[in-house]
Amino acid sequence: MSNTLAYLLDGKIYINLTNKCTNACIFCLRNDKDDVCGKDMWLSSEDFSAQDVINQINELPLSNEITFCGYGEPMLKLDILKEVAQHLKTNHPEIKLRINTNGHANFVYKRNVAEELKGLIDVISVSLNGTTKEEYDELSQPKFEEAYEEVKKFIKASSDAGIKTIATVVDGYKGRRLNIDLCQQIAQELGATLRVREWITNGYS
């Protein structure tokens, strides 16, 4: 299999489950390059099992943190994600598991997915990316109308589930700056902390 399902970045393992996404963010790294640290992120096939992912993880030096984050929305492969997470929690309980997500999962599956991740995932990082629907829509280019409200609902659902939740924003895209104070306020009201990610002009080399 030529798929890169697990890769190293800064000495930590990342898991690349899909190239599909419910957003088309204008600042997404995949718009400009095909790889992360020399590993091709475009999957040749979306037809693989949790065991395929686990096999690739086992080929890498274990790190103290593993993150579900690739060139797509990892929660779109929810069953595989949960199976891999359960394997890791059972065999390597000392490893912190994190998901980087756009926060659309509850809308996609029409249920509270956050509750299903209790005990499996230690941290959920959700892309807030704006202070209004208009700003979010411009930056994230979602494929459904009420995406921004769904993101905020998911952040709260994740926090309410007792999972450490971080709302993230990408700041500085082509010189554009967000109202970070207002982003901070929104995150706090939803029970999350805020992380500001500076836009990476050329991605990871």
C-alpha positions as CSV (number, residue, x, y, z in Angstrom):
1,M,0.0,0.0,0.0
2,S,1.4,3.4,-1.0
3,N,-0.9,5.3,1.3
4,T,0.8,7.4,4.0
5,L,-1.5,6.6,7.0
6,A,1.0,7.5,9.7
7,Y,3.9,9.9,9.6
8,L,6.4,11.8,11.8
9,L,6.4,15.6,12.3
10,D,8.7,17.2,14.8
11,G,9.3,13.7,16.4
12,K,5.6,13.1,16.9
13,I,3.3,10.7,15.1
14,Y,0.4,12.0,13.0
15,I,-2.3,9.8,11.4
16,N,-3.7,10.6,8.0
17,L,-7.1,8.9,7.6
18,T,-8.7,10.6,4.6
19,N,-8.3,13.3,2.0
20,K,-12.1,14.1,2.2
21,C,-13.2,17.2,4.0
22,T,-16.3,19.2,4.6
23,N,-14.3,22.4,4.3
24,A,-12.1,23.9,1.6
25,C,-10.1,26.3,3.7
26,I,-8.3,28.9,1.6
27,F,-5.2,28.7,3.8
28,C,-5.0,24.8,3.8
29,L,-1.5,23.5,3.2
30,R,-2.7,21.0,0.7
31,N,-3.6,23.8,-1.7
32,D,0.1,24.4,-2.2
33,K,1.9,21.1,-1.7
34,D,1.4,17.4,-1.7
35,D,3.7,16.3,1.1
36,V,4.6,16.8,4.7
37,C,8.3,16.3,5.5
38,G,8.7,14.3,2.2
39,K,5.7,12.1,2.8
40,D,3.0,12.2,0.2
41,M,-0.3,13.0,1.9
42,W,-2.6,12.3,-1.0
43,L,-4.1,8.8,-0.5
44,S,-4.1,6.5,-3.5
45,S,-7.1,4.7,-1.9
46,E,-9.6,5.4,0.9
47,D,-10.2,1.7,1.3
48,F,-8.1,0.5,4.2
49,S,-8.6,-0.9,7.7
50,A,-7.7,0.2,11.2
51,Q,-5.1,-2.6,11.2
52,D,-3.4,-1.0,8.2
53,V,-3.1,2.2,10.2
54,I,-1.8,0.4,13.2
55,N,0.8,-1.4,11.1
56,Q,2.2,1.9,9.9
57,I,2.2,3.3,13.4
58,N,4.2,0.3,14.5
59,E,6.9,1.0,11.9
60,L,7.6,4.4,13.5
61,P,9.3,5.3,16.8
62,L,6.6,5.8,19.4
63,S,6.1,9.3,20.6
64,N,4.4,10.6,23.7
65,E,1.6,12.1,21.6
66,I,-0.2,10.9,18.6
67,T,-2.5,13.2,16.6
68,F,-5.2,12.3,14.1
69,C,-4.5,15.0,11.5
70,G,-3.7,14.7,7.8
71,Y,-4.8,16.1,4.5
72,G,-8.5,15.6,5.3
73,E,-11.0,15.6,8.1
74,P,-10.1,12.6,10.3
75,M,-13.6,12.3,11.9
76,L,-15.0,11.4,8.5
77,K,-13.4,8.0,9.2
78,L,-14.9,7.8,12.7
79,D,-15.1,4.0,13.0
80,I,-11.5,3.5,12.0
81,L,-10.4,6.5,14.2
82,K,-12.1,5.0,17.3
83,E,-10.7,1.5,16.6
84,V,-7.1,2.8,16.3
85,A,-7.6,5.0,19.4
86,Q,-8.9,2.0,21.4
87,H,-5.9,-0.1,20.3
88,L,-3.5,2.7,21.4
89,K,-5.2,3.3,24.7
90,T,-5.1,-0.5,25.4
91,N,-1.5,-1.1,24.4
92,H,0.1,2.3,25.1
93,P,-2.1,4.1,27.8
94,E,0.8,6.5,28.5
95,I,0.5,8.1,25.0
96,K,-1.7,11.2,24.7
97,L,-4.2,11.1,21.8
98,R,-5.4,14.2,20.1
99,I,-7.7,14.9,17.2
100,N,-7.4,18.0,15.0
101,T,-10.9,18.5,13.5
102,N,-13.1,21.1,11.8
103,G,-15.9,20.3,14.3
104,H,-18.5,19.1,11.8
105,A,-18.8,15.5,13.0
106,N,-22.0,15.9,14.9
107,F,-23.6,17.5,11.9
108,V,-22.3,14.7,9.6
109,Y,-23.4,11.8,11.9
110,K,-26.5,13.5,13.3
111,R,-25.5,12.5,16.9
112,N,-23.2,13.6,19.7
113,V,-19.9,12.1,18.6
114,A,-18.0,13.8,21.3
115,E,-19.6,11.5,23.9
116,E,-18.2,8.5,22.0
117,L,-14.7,9.8,22.3
118,K,-14.6,9.9,26.1
119,G,-11.9,7.7,27.5
120,L,-10.3,7.4,24.0
121,I,-9.2,10.9,23.2
122,D,-7.3,13.2,25.6
123,V,-7.5,16.4,23.6
124,I,-9.7,17.7,20.8
125,S,-8.5,20.7,18.8
126,V,-11.3,22.3,16.9
127,S,-10.9,24.9,14.1
128,L,-13.0,27.9,15.1
129,N,-11.4,30.2,12.4
130,G,-13.5,33.3,12.8
131,T,-15.7,35.4,15.0
132,T,-18.7,35.4,12.7
133,K,-20.4,33.1,10.2
134,E,-19.3,35.4,7.4
135,E,-15.7,35.4,8.4
136,Y,-15.7,31.6,9.0
137,D,-17.4,31.0,5.6
138,E,-14.8,33.2,3.8
139,L,-11.8,31.5,5.4
140,S,-13.1,27.9,5.7
141,Q,-15.3,27.6,2.6
142,P,-17.7,25.0,4.2
143,K,-19.8,22.7,2.1
144,F,-23.0,23.3,4.2
145,E,-24.8,26.4,5.3
146,E,-24.7,26.4,9.1
147,A,-21.2,25.2,9.5
148,Y,-20.0,27.9,11.9
149,E,-22.8,27.3,14.4
150,E,-22.1,23.5,14.2
151,V,-18.4,24.2,15.0
152,K,-19.4,26.1,18.1
153,K,-21.9,23.4,19.1
154,F,-19.2,20.8,18.8
155,I,-16.7,22.7,20.8
156,K,-19.2,22.9,23.6
157,A,-20.2,19.3,23.3
158,S,-16.6,18.2,23.5
159,S,-16.0,20.4,26.6
160,D,-19.2,19.1,28.1
161,A,-18.0,15.5,27.5
162,G,-15.0,16.3,29.8
163,I,-12.4,16.2,27.0
164,K,-9.8,18.9,27.0
165,T,-10.9,21.1,24.2
166,I,-8.9,23.7,22.3
167,A,-10.4,26.1,19.8
168,T,-7.9,27.2,17.2
169,V,-7.7,30.0,14.7
170,V,-5.3,30.5,11.8
171,D,-4.1,34.1,12.0
172,G,-2.0,36.1,9.5
173,Y,-3.2,34.5,6.2
174,K,-1.7,36.8,3.6
175,G,-1.5,39.6,6.2
176,R,-5.1,39.2,7.4
177,R,-5.6,39.4,11.2
178,L,-8.5,38.1,13.3
179,N,-9.9,39.7,16.4
180,I,-8.1,37.5,18.8
181,D,-9.7,39.0,21.9
182,L,-13.1,38.1,20.6
183,C,-12.0,34.6,19.5
184,Q,-10.7,34.2,23.1
185,Q,-14.1,35.2,24.5
186,I,-16.0,32.8,22.2
187,A,-13.7,29.9,23.1
188,Q,-14.1,30.6,26.8
189,E,-17.9,30.8,26.6
190,L,-17.9,27.4,24.9
191,G,-15.7,25.9,27.6
192,A,-12.5,25.8,25.6
193,T,-9.1,27.4,25.6
194,L,-7.8,29.3,22.5
195,R,-4.8,28.5,20.5
196,V,-3.6,30.9,17.8
197,R,-1.8,29.3,14.9
198,E,0.3,31.6,12.7
199,W,-0.2,30.9,9.0
200,I,2.7,28.9,7.6
201,T,3.6,30.4,4.3
202,N,5.4,27.4,2.7
203,G,4.1,24.6,4.9
204,Y,6.3,22.0,6.5
205,S,9.5,21.2,4.6
